[in-house]
Every structure is written in structure tokens, then in C-alpha cells.
Amino acid sequence: MSAARWPIVLAVVLTAILEVMDMTIVNVALPHIKAAFGLTSDQTVWIVTSYIVASVAVMPLTGFFVRRVGRRRLITSAILGFAGFSMLCGLSWSVGALVLFRIGQGLCGAFLIPLSQSILFDAFPREKRGQAMAFFGLGVVVAPVFGPTLGALLTEYFSWRAVFYVNLPLAAFALMLIAGELEAEETRALPVDWAGLALMLTAIACLQMTLDLGETRDWFGSKLIQVTALSSAVAGALFVVRGWHKRDNIVDFSLLRDRSFAAANVAILGFGVSMFGAIAILPLFVQGLLGYPVLDAGYLFIPRGLAAGVSMVLTGAVLLKRIDARLLVVAGLGLTGLGNVLLSGLNLDAGFWDLGLPGVVTGFGMGLFFVPMSTLAFQNISSARQDEASGIYGVTRSIGSSIGVAILGWQVSERSQVHWALLGEELTATRQAVAQYLAPRGLTPTSPEGAAWLAQTLRAQSAMLAYQDAFLLAGLAAFAMIPAALVLQKPRPGAPAETATA
């Protein structure tokens, strides 16, 4: 990779880090924000939900806005806006202000990943894209892994406000590099399909609200969730049916007629479920159940992040040149699934490396998956359509991560109740054995102290079994995407992207 290209690589990696890390770094600070503003659990959820809904809703519009204002103007405006709203989040005086500024953050951050990816693709010839995507992957995949660690450090030694202020120097540096590397482009006025835009925004926003609020609202037992789910389904169906053959649709569905791009979207959806879902519940497991301090819980992600970084560089620089990219994707999905299956075998006595080693396996799988998948997904997409394709791919990844967080969180809650009932029945059936177990502690099953001890033990064991089920489900989600990876077309070295899917 020539030295002349390093500024653009560094610029897009920093830009990617800005958006992706913000999804996980804030999670660690939520208990502190909740305490500072005296929030309920429902109010706290909106701090995360507002950002994700805003981001996912407008991400598919990346290609549309690029054609209207150009890449340079759009990405510099997005970085400036993201930095400005980050500062306002740190200065927030109420939860209402914080949620409003998080919406602004999400609207600006939505364009950063798709634009960064398309800029990087255009900056490198086809044979060099594997190396370029390896460095881009450091931002997209490694940043959310290290997010909890950095968030824990900033919250512990400074304040929850610091998790927002940390974006400012990164944004300033990225903006300097971007402004110096990108040239202004010709733009053209385009008609706006307002009906299609309204349907798309309704479908995505309602889906995201369903996923984010479902667990706390008892899913379809809540009128709100019933309304948001139905609205998402109806609006989404109308948007697809109406726009599939419409030439000026707000999103170009013809991109999904390309086999590799369609299969890649399916695979990245399942990968998002597996990776982000597991990352979301792991801190809850180690802090809430194993009693790890916040910092130690953050440190658990370091082995995973290092493994992912090494894997990405190795894949982009060496493995892609020697091994079929499709096989690397399959291996990545297999290792990602295996790491989560290993986590499903843990118990309440798990030590640091019992948790860290499965993370290394998963991290290595992440690198093997992400780099070749990014090149395979866009191998038939012309340069003129990279921005729009990147927007679709990005929103699919984001929806996958939201589904993963929602499903695994629900799995932990639901399965805890199931295991509580099953273990309770088992304790009743083995009352004599329980009495013998409690006797050395000077307790009996009928004494208040004995009953309290049994209830605490039962609660911990039920939760542990529920987390085991959730990690197993995350592993199965990765394994289930292997058939989609096999549908990908074999890479064609040297084939110009401009000749395909024009």
C-alpha cells in the first residue's frame, strides 16, 4: 500500500471509529447517567434507542444525498454535526436534552460508515482492497469491542460526560485528513420520492423501536409494541412492493438482484446478531452475575479486540492472496460461532481467562469474516453505486445488531424464569438432599436464613443457565449464516467493478 494512500486510510478508519464505538462506549456509562438524572429503566433505554433509531432510519439515504451534495460536503458536514452533537450530549442538563442531542448524533453518524467504505473502495484498485478493508475493519469491528473498555476507564476516572467528549479530538483529526484528501464533486438536483421516503422511515424507525423497547414492555403484551411492529411490517411491505420496479425509488432495490450482494446482506445480518448480541450481554453476565468491577469487565474485551485486529491484518495482507475468500468467510463464521458456544459452557466459578479465551476465538473469527466479506459483497457493484450499496449494507448490519441485542436480552430474561421454575421443582423433589446440603452451614430449608440462601442460589443458577442459552443461540446464529456465505460468487481478480451491476 503506497504511502500516498495512508492519509485517506487513516481518515476513514477514524471516521468509522467515531460512529461504531459510540454504540458500545455509552452503554457502560448508562448506570451513571441513570443515577445523575434520577431516571427509570424505561427512560434510560431511550438514551440508546434514540441514537440507533435515528441512525438506522437515514442510513439507506446515503447514496441519495451523495448525488445531491457530493461525498466531500456530506462527510465533512456529518463529521462536524456528529462532533457538535457529541459536545452537546456531554453538556446535557436533562434527559430530554440528552435524548434530543443523541438523535442529532444518530442522524449525522448514519452517513459515516457507508461513506467511509465507499471512499476507501474507490481509493484502491481491486487487488489492494483486501488490505484496505483490513484497516477499515479495525474501525468497524474492533472499535465496538474496545468501546466498553474505554467507556469504563473514562467513566471511572472522569465522568459519564467524558464518553461523549472523547469524540471531539477524533472528529477534528478525521476532518483535517478528509478535507485535504477529497475533492469536490459535481452534483445534480434529484426528485424526492416523498411517499417512498415516508414509508421507509416509518418501517425502519418502528422496527427499531420494537426491538429496543420490546423486552422492557413485555413484547406483544404491550399495545405500543403491537402498534410499532404492525406499522413496521405494513410500511416495509408497501415500500418494497411499491419500489421494487420504480426507477426513482429512494433506495435502489436492483442492487439486491446481484447474488453476492444479496447473500452478503443476509450473512452480515446474522453476523450482527451473533457478534453484537453477545457483546451486549457479556458485560451484564460478568458484572451482574460474576460480580466483576466495571473496569475488569471492560478489560475482558481486550483479548477479543487484539485477536480481531491481528486477524484482520493477517487476512488482508496474507490470507486473501492464498485462500478462496469464501472459505475465509466460512471459517470466520465458524470461529465466531465456536467462541460463543464456548461461552455457553461457563459457570459461576469462571475466571478471567475462562471468559477471555472464547473472546480470542471469536475475535479471530471476526477478522476472518469481515475483510473478505466486505470485498465479496461489493465485487460486482460499480463505483457510481458504491455509496448506495454501502448504505444498504450498513443498515442491514445495524438491524442485525439490534435484533441480536433484543433477542439475546429477551432470551436471558425469559429463560431465567423457565430455569427458576425447573430448578424450584427439582429442589422440591430433593428436599432431603437440600437439607443435608444446608446442614453444615447451620441452616434448614424452612428457616428464614435457609430460605433466603436457597432463593439467592436459585436466582444465580437460573440466570447462569439463561446466559448459557443466550450464548449458545449467538453461536447458532453465526453457524446458520454459513449457507449464505457459500452462495457468494467466486471472486474474480482484476475484473473492473465498473462493468458489473452498472
C-alpha positions as CSV (number, residue, x, y, z in Angstrom):
1,M,0.0,0.0,0.0
2,S,1.6,3.3,-1.1
3,A,2.4,6.0,1.4
4,A,0.3,8.4,-0.6
5,R,-2.8,6.4,0.4
6,W,-2.2,6.3,4.1
7,P,-4.0,9.7,4.9
8,I,-7.2,8.5,3.3
9,V,-7.0,5.1,5.1
10,L,-6.4,6.8,8.5
11,A,-9.2,9.3,7.8
12,V,-11.9,6.7,7.0
13,V,-10.8,4.5,9.9
14,L,-11.1,7.4,12.4
15,T,-14.5,8.2,10.8
16,A,-15.6,4.6,11.2
17,I,-14.4,4.6,14.9
18,L,-16.5,7.7,15.6
19,E,-19.8,6.1,14.7
20,V,-19.4,2.4,15.7
21,M,-17.6,2.9,19.0
22,D,-20.4,5.3,20.1
23,M,-22.8,2.4,20.1
24,T,-21.0,0.5,22.8
25,I,-19.0,3.1,24.7
26,V,-22.1,4.8,26.0
27,N,-23.6,1.5,27.4
28,V,-21.0,1.4,30.2
29,A,-21.9,4.9,31.3
30,L,-25.7,4.3,31.4
31,P,-25.9,3.4,35.1
32,H,-24.0,6.7,35.9
33,I,-26.3,8.7,33.7
34,K,-29.3,7.0,35.2
35,A,-28.1,8.0,38.7
36,A,-27.2,11.5,37.7
37,F,-30.6,12.3,36.3
38,G,-32.7,10.0,38.6
39,L,-34.0,8.1,35.6
40,T,-36.2,5.0,35.4
41,S,-35.1,2.0,33.3
42,D,-37.5,3.0,30.5
43,Q,-36.1,6.5,30.4
44,T,-32.6,5.1,30.3
45,V,-33.4,2.9,27.3
46,W,-34.3,6.0,25.3
47,I,-30.7,7.3,25.5
48,V,-29.6,4.3,23.4
49,T,-32.8,3.8,21.4
50,S,-32.9,7.5,20.1
51,Y,-29.4,7.2,18.6
52,I,-30.0,3.9,16.9
53,V,-33.4,4.7,15.5
54,A,-32.2,8.0,14.0
55,S,-29.0,6.4,12.6
56,V,-30.7,3.3,11.1
57,A,-33.6,5.3,9.6
58,V,-31.5,7.6,7.4
59,M,-28.5,5.4,6.6
60,P,-30.1,4.0,3.4
61,L,-30.3,7.6,2.1
62,T,-26.5,7.8,1.8
63,G,-26.5,7.4,-2.0
64,F,-29.3,9.8,-2.5
65,F,-27.6,12.6,-0.5
66,V,-24.2,11.9,-2.2
67,R,-25.8,12.5,-5.6
68,R,-27.4,15.8,-4.3
69,V,-24.4,17.3,-2.4
70,G,-21.3,15.2,-3.1
71,R,-19.2,12.9,-0.9
72,R,-16.9,15.6,0.4
73,R,-19.6,18.0,1.5
74,L,-21.7,15.2,3.0
75,I,-19.0,13.5,5.0
76,T,-17.5,16.8,6.3
77,S,-20.9,18.0,7.3
78,A,-21.7,14.7,9.0
79,I,-18.4,14.7,11.0
80,L,-18.9,18.3,12.1
81,G,-22.5,17.6,13.1
82,F,-21.5,14.4,14.9
83,A,-18.8,16.3,16.9
84,G,-21.2,19.2,17.7
85,F,-23.9,16.9,19.0
86,S,-21.4,14.9,20.9
87,M,-20.3,18.0,22.7
88,L,-23.9,18.9,23.4
89,C,-24.6,15.4,24.8
90,G,-21.7,16.0,27.3
91,L,-23.2,19.3,28.3
92,S,-26.8,17.9,28.7
93,W,-28.7,19.4,31.6
94,S,-31.7,16.9,31.4
95,V,-32.6,13.6,30.0
96,G,-34.8,15.3,27.4
97,A,-31.9,17.4,26.2
98,L,-29.6,14.3,26.1
99,V,-32.1,12.3,24.1
100,L,-32.6,15.2,21.6
101,F,-28.9,15.5,21.1
102,R,-28.5,11.7,20.7
103,I,-31.0,11.9,17.9
104,G,-28.8,14.5,16.3
105,Q,-25.8,12.3,16.8
106,G,-27.5,9.4,15.1
107,L,-28.7,11.5,12.1
108,C,-25.1,12.7,11.5
109,G,-23.4,9.4,12.3
110,A,-25.6,7.4,10.0
111,F,-23.6,8.5,6.9
112,L,-20.1,7.9,8.3
113,I,-19.7,4.2,7.8
114,P,-21.2,3.9,4.3
115,L,-19.3,7.0,3.1
116,S,-16.0,5.7,4.6
117,Q,-16.4,2.3,3.0
118,S,-17.2,3.7,-0.5
119,I,-14.4,6.2,-0.3
120,L,-11.9,3.5,0.6
121,F,-13.2,1.2,-2.2
122,D,-12.7,4.0,-4.8
123,A,-9.2,4.9,-3.5
124,F,-7.8,1.4,-4.1
125,P,-7.6,-0.9,-7.1
126,R,-9.4,-4.2,-6.8
127,E,-6.3,-6.2,-5.9
128,K,-5.5,-3.9,-3.0
129,R,-9.0,-3.7,-1.5
130,G,-8.4,-6.6,0.9
131,Q,-5.6,-4.8,2.6
132,A,-7.6,-1.6,2.7
133,M,-10.7,-3.3,4.2
134,A,-8.4,-4.9,6.8
135,F,-7.6,-1.4,8.2
136,F,-11.2,-0.3,7.7
137,G,-12.3,-3.3,9.7
138,L,-10.2,-2.1,12.6
139,G,-12.6,0.7,13.0
140,V,-15.9,-1.1,12.2
141,V,-15.3,-4.3,14.2
142,V,-12.5,-3.7,16.7
143,A,-13.8,-0.3,17.9
144,P,-17.1,-1.6,19.4
145,V,-15.1,-4.4,21.1
146,F,-12.8,-1.8,22.8
147,G,-15.7,0.6,23.4
148,P,-16.7,-0.9,26.8
149,T,-13.1,-0.8,28.0
150,L,-12.6,2.8,27.1
151,G,-16.1,3.7,28.4
152,A,-15.3,2.1,31.7
153,L,-12.0,3.9,32.0
154,L,-13.5,7.3,31.2
155,T,-16.4,6.8,33.5
156,E,-14.3,5.5,36.3
157,Y,-11.6,8.2,36.2
158,F,-13.5,11.2,34.8
159,S,-17.3,11.3,34.3
160,W,-20.0,9.9,32.2
161,R,-19.8,13.1,30.2
162,A,-16.3,12.1,29.0
163,V,-17.7,9.3,26.8
164,F,-19.1,12.0,24.6
165,Y,-16.2,14.4,24.7
166,V,-13.8,11.7,23.6
167,N,-15.3,12.0,20.1
168,L,-14.1,15.6,19.7
169,P,-10.4,15.1,19.0
170,L,-11.0,12.1,16.8
171,A,-13.5,14.1,14.8
172,A,-11.1,17.1,14.4
173,F,-8.3,14.9,13.2
174,A,-10.5,13.0,10.8
175,L,-11.9,16.2,9.4
176,M,-8.5,17.6,8.7
177,L,-7.5,14.5,6.8
178,I,-10.7,14.2,4.9
179,A,-10.7,17.9,3.8
180,G,-7.2,17.5,2.5
181,E,-7.8,14.3,0.5
182,L,-11.2,14.5,-1.1
183,E,-12.0,16.8,-4.0
184,A,-15.4,18.5,-4.6
185,E,-17.7,16.6,-6.9
186,E,-20.3,17.5,-9.4
187,T,-23.9,17.2,-8.0
188,R,-27.3,17.3,-9.5
189,A,-30.8,18.0,-8.3
190,L,-32.9,14.9,-7.9
191,P,-36.6,14.4,-7.4
192,V,-37.6,13.3,-4.0
193,D,-39.9,10.3,-3.7
194,W,-41.7,11.6,-0.6
195,A,-44.1,8.7,-0.3
196,G,-41.2,6.2,-0.5
197,L,-39.2,8.2,2.0
198,A,-42.1,8.3,4.5
199,L,-42.7,4.5,4.1
200,M,-39.0,3.7,4.6
201,L,-38.5,5.9,7.6
202,T,-41.7,4.5,9.2
203,A,-40.7,0.9,8.6
204,I,-37.2,1.3,9.9
205,A,-38.0,3.5,12.9
206,C,-40.9,1.4,14.1
207,L,-38.8,-1.8,13.7
208,Q,-36.0,-0.3,15.7
209,M,-38.4,0.8,18.4
210,T,-40.0,-2.7,18.6
211,L,-36.6,-4.3,19.0
212,D,-35.3,-1.7,21.6
213,L,-38.4,-1.4,23.7
214,G,-39.8,-4.9,23.4
215,E,-38.1,-6.5,26.3
216,T,-39.0,-3.8,28.8
217,R,-42.6,-3.6,27.5
218,D,-43.3,-7.4,27.6
219,W,-43.2,-7.6,23.8
220,F,-46.6,-8.2,22.2
221,G,-48.3,-7.9,25.6
222,S,-47.8,-4.2,25.1
223,K,-50.1,-2.1,22.9
224,L,-47.2,0.1,21.9
225,I,-45.1,-2.8,20.7
226,Q,-48.1,-4.2,18.8
227,V,-48.6,-0.8,17.0
228,T,-44.9,-0.4,16.2
229,A,-44.5,-3.9,14.9
230,L,-47.6,-3.8,12.8
231,S,-46.6,-0.3,11.4
232,S,-43.2,-1.6,10.6
233,A,-44.5,-4.7,8.8
234,V,-47.1,-2.8,6.8
235,A,-44.9,0.2,5.8
236,G,-42.0,-2.1,5.0
237,A,-44.1,-4.3,2.7
238,L,-45.6,-1.3,0.9
239,F,-42.1,0.3,0.5
240,V,-40.7,-2.9,-1.1
241,V,-43.7,-3.7,-3.3
242,R,-44.0,-0.1,-4.4
243,G,-40.3,0.5,-5.1
244,W,-39.1,-2.9,-6.5
245,H,-39.6,-1.8,-10.1
246,K,-39.7,2.0,-9.6
247,R,-36.7,3.7,-11.2
248,D,-36.5,6.8,-9.0
249,N,-37.1,5.0,-5.7
250,I,-35.4,6.4,-2.7
251,V,-33.4,3.1,-2.4
252,D,-32.2,1.2,-5.4
253,F,-33.6,-2.3,-4.9
254,S,-31.9,-3.6,-8.1
255,L,-28.7,-3.8,-6.2
256,L,-30.2,-6.8,-4.4
257,R,-30.5,-8.7,-7.6
258,D,-26.8,-9.2,-7.5
259,R,-26.3,-12.7,-5.9
260,S,-23.2,-11.8,-4.0
261,F,-24.5,-8.5,-2.6
262,A,-27.8,-10.1,-1.6
263,A,-26.1,-13.1,0.1
264,A,-23.7,-10.8,1.9
265,N,-26.6,-8.8,3.3
266,V,-28.1,-12.0,4.7
267,A,-24.7,-13.0,6.2
268,I,-23.9,-9.7,7.8
269,L,-27.4,-9.6,9.3
270,G,-26.8,-13.0,11.1
271,F,-23.2,-11.9,12.0
272,G,-24.6,-8.8,13.6
273,V,-27.0,-10.9,15.7
274,S,-24.2,-13.1,16.9
275,M,-21.4,-10.6,17.4
276,F,-23.2,-7.5,18.8
277,G,-25.8,-9.6,20.7
278,A,-23.1,-11.4,22.6
279,I,-21.1,-8.2,23.2
280,A,-24.2,-6.6,24.7
281,I,-25.0,-9.4,27.2
282,L,-21.4,-10.3,28.2
283,P,-20.9,-7.2,30.5
284,L,-24.2,-7.9,32.1
285,F,-23.1,-11.5,32.8
286,V,-19.7,-10.7,34.3
287,Q,-20.8,-7.6,36.3
288,G,-24.3,-8.7,37.4
289,L,-23.7,-12.4,38.0
290,L,-20.0,-12.9,38.5
291,G,-19.5,-9.6,40.4
292,Y,-16.7,-8.1,38.2
293,P,-16.0,-4.4,38.8
294,V,-16.7,-2.1,35.8
295,L,-13.0,-1.8,34.8
296,D,-12.4,-5.6,35.0
297,A,-15.4,-6.2,32.8
298,G,-14.0,-3.7,30.3
299,Y,-10.6,-5.4,30.3
300,L,-12.3,-8.6,29.3
301,F,-12.8,-7.2,25.8
302,I,-9.1,-6.5,25.3
303,P,-8.1,-10.1,24.2
304,R,-11.0,-10.2,21.8
305,G,-10.1,-6.9,20.3
306,L,-6.4,-7.7,19.9
307,A,-7.3,-11.0,18.3
308,A,-9.7,-9.3,15.8
309,G,-7.0,-6.7,14.9
310,V,-4.3,-9.3,14.3
311,S,-6.8,-11.4,12.3
312,M,-7.8,-8.6,10.1
313,V,-4.3,-7.5,9.2
314,L,-3.3,-11.1,8.6
315,T,-6.3,-11.8,6.4
316,G,-5.9,-8.7,4.3
317,A,-2.2,-8.9,3.9
318,V,-1.7,-12.6,3.5
319,L,-4.6,-15.0,3.6
320,L,-6.8,-13.3,0.9
321,K,-3.9,-13.8,-1.6
322,R,-3.7,-17.5,-1.0
323,I,-7.1,-18.8,0.1
324,D,-10.6,-18.5,-1.6
325,A,-12.3,-15.6,0.1
326,R,-15.5,-17.6,0.5
327,L,-13.7,-20.2,2.6
328,L,-12.3,-17.4,4.8
329,V,-15.8,-16.1,5.4
330,V,-17.0,-19.7,6.3
331,A,-14.0,-20.1,8.7
332,G,-14.8,-16.7,10.3
333,L,-18.4,-17.6,10.9
334,G,-17.4,-21.0,12.3
335,L,-14.9,-19.4,14.8
336,T,-17.3,-16.7,15.8
337,G,-19.9,-19.3,16.5
338,L,-17.4,-21.5,18.3
339,G,-16.3,-18.7,20.6
340,N,-19.9,-18.1,21.7
341,V,-20.6,-21.8,22.1
342,L,-17.5,-21.9,24.4
343,L,-19.0,-19.1,26.5
344,S,-22.2,-21.1,26.8
345,G,-20.2,-23.7,28.8
346,L,-19.2,-21.3,31.6
347,N,-20.4,-21.4,35.2
348,L,-20.4,-19.1,38.2
349,D,-16.8,-20.0,39.0
350,A,-15.4,-18.7,35.7
351,G,-12.2,-16.8,35.9
352,F,-10.8,-14.1,33.7
353,W,-9.2,-16.4,31.1
354,D,-12.2,-18.7,31.1
355,L,-14.0,-15.7,29.7
356,G,-11.1,-14.2,27.7
357,L,-10.1,-17.3,25.6
358,P,-13.5,-17.7,24.0
359,G,-13.2,-14.0,23.2
360,V,-9.9,-14.6,21.4
361,V,-11.5,-17.3,19.3
362,T,-14.5,-15.0,18.4
363,G,-12.2,-12.1,17.7
364,F,-10.1,-14.1,15.3
365,G,-13.3,-15.2,13.6
366,M,-14.4,-11.6,13.3
367,G,-11.3,-10.7,11.3
368,L,-11.6,-13.7,9.0
369,F,-15.2,-12.9,8.3
370,F,-15.2,-9.1,7.9
371,V,-12.3,-8.5,5.5
372,P,-13.2,-11.0,2.8
373,M,-17.0,-10.4,3.2
374,S,-16.5,-6.7,2.5
375,T,-14.7,-7.4,-0.7
376,L,-17.1,-10.1,-1.9
377,A,-20.2,-8.1,-1.1
378,F,-19.2,-5.2,-3.4
379,Q,-17.3,-7.1,-6.1
380,N,-20.0,-6.6,-8.8
381,I,-21.0,-3.1,-7.7
382,S,-19.9,-0.2,-9.9
383,S,-18.1,2.8,-8.4
384,A,-21.1,5.0,-9.2
385,R,-23.3,2.9,-6.9
386,Q,-20.9,2.2,-4.1
387,D,-22.5,4.8,-1.8
388,E,-26.0,3.5,-2.1
389,A,-24.8,-0.1,-1.7
390,S,-22.8,0.8,1.3
391,G,-25.8,2.4,2.9
392,I,-28.0,-0.7,2.4
393,Y,-25.2,-3.0,3.7
394,G,-24.6,-0.7,6.7
395,V,-28.3,-0.6,7.7
396,T,-28.5,-4.4,7.4
397,R,-25.6,-4.7,9.8
398,S,-27.1,-2.3,12.2
399,I,-30.5,-4.0,12.1
400,G,-28.7,-7.3,12.7
401,S,-27.0,-5.9,15.8
402,S,-30.3,-4.6,17.1
403,I,-32.0,-7.9,16.6
404,G,-29.2,-9.6,18.4
405,V,-29.3,-7.3,21.4
406,A,-33.1,-7.6,21.6
407,I,-33.3,-11.4,21.1
408,L,-30.4,-12.3,23.4
409,G,-31.7,-9.9,26.1
410,W,-35.1,-11.4,25.9
411,Q,-33.6,-14.9,26.0
412,V,-31.8,-14.1,29.2
413,S,-35.0,-12.7,30.8
414,E,-37.3,-15.4,29.6
415,R,-35.0,-18.4,30.2
416,S,-34.2,-17.2,33.7
417,Q,-37.9,-17.6,34.6
418,V,-38.0,-21.0,32.9
419,H,-34.9,-22.3,34.7
420,W,-36.2,-20.8,38.0
421,A,-39.3,-22.9,37.8
422,L,-37.4,-26.0,36.7
423,L,-34.8,-25.7,39.5
424,G,-37.6,-25.0,42.0
425,E,-39.3,-28.2,41.1
426,E,-36.0,-30.1,41.4
427,L,-35.4,-28.6,44.9
428,T,-38.9,-29.7,46.0
429,A,-38.3,-33.2,44.7
430,T,-34.9,-33.5,46.5
431,R,-35.8,-31.7,49.8
432,Q,-33.9,-34.2,51.9
433,A,-30.7,-33.7,49.8
434,V,-31.2,-30.0,50.1
435,A,-31.5,-30.2,53.9
436,Q,-28.3,-32.3,54.1
437,Y,-26.5,-29.7,51.9
438,L,-27.6,-26.8,54.2
439,A,-26.9,-28.6,57.5
440,P,-23.1,-27.9,57.6
441,R,-23.9,-24.2,57.2
442,G,-26.3,-24.4,60.2
443,L,-29.3,-23.8,58.1
444,T,-32.5,-25.6,57.3
445,P,-34.8,-25.2,54.2
446,T,-37.6,-23.9,56.4
447,S,-35.7,-21.3,58.4
448,P,-35.8,-17.7,57.1
449,E,-32.0,-17.7,56.6
450,G,-32.0,-21.0,54.8
451,A,-34.9,-20.0,52.6
452,A,-33.1,-16.7,51.7
453,W,-29.9,-18.5,50.9
454,L,-31.7,-21.0,48.7
455,A,-33.6,-18.2,46.9
456,Q,-30.3,-16.4,46.2
457,T,-28.6,-19.5,45.0
458,L,-31.6,-20.4,42.8
459,R,-31.7,-16.9,41.3
460,A,-28.0,-17.1,40.4
461,Q,-28.1,-20.6,39.0
462,S,-31.2,-19.7,36.9
463,A,-29.6,-16.6,35.5
464,M,-26.4,-18.5,34.7
465,L,-28.3,-21.2,32.8
466,A,-30.2,-18.4,30.9
467,Y,-26.9,-16.8,29.9
468,Q,-25.6,-20.2,28.7
469,D,-28.7,-20.5,26.5
470,A,-28.2,-17.0,25.1
471,F,-24.6,-17.5,24.2
472,L,-25.5,-20.8,22.6
473,L,-28.1,-19.0,20.5
474,A,-25.5,-16.4,19.5
475,G,-23.2,-19.2,18.3
476,L,-26.0,-20.9,16.3
477,A,-26.8,-17.6,14.6
478,A,-23.3,-17.5,13.3
479,F,-23.3,-21.1,12.1
480,A,-26.7,-20.5,10.4
481,M,-25.1,-17.9,8.1
482,I,-22.6,-20.4,6.6
483,P,-25.0,-21.4,3.7
484,A,-25.4,-17.7,2.8
485,A,-21.6,-17.5,2.6
486,L,-21.5,-20.4,0.2
487,V,-23.9,-18.6,-2.2
488,L,-21.4,-15.8,-2.7
489,Q,-19.8,-15.7,-6.1
490,K,-16.2,-16.7,-6.5
491,P,-14.0,-13.5,-6.6
492,R,-12.8,-12.5,-10.0
493,P,-9.3,-10.9,-9.7
494,G,-8.8,-7.9,-11.8
495,A,-12.4,-7.7,-13.0
496,P,-13.3,-4.0,-13.1
497,A,-16.2,-3.1,-10.8
498,E,-17.5,-0.6,-13.3
499,T,-18.5,-3.4,-15.7
500,A,-20.8,-5.1,-13.2
501,T,-24.2,-4.0,-11.9
502,A,-23.9,-0.8,-13.8
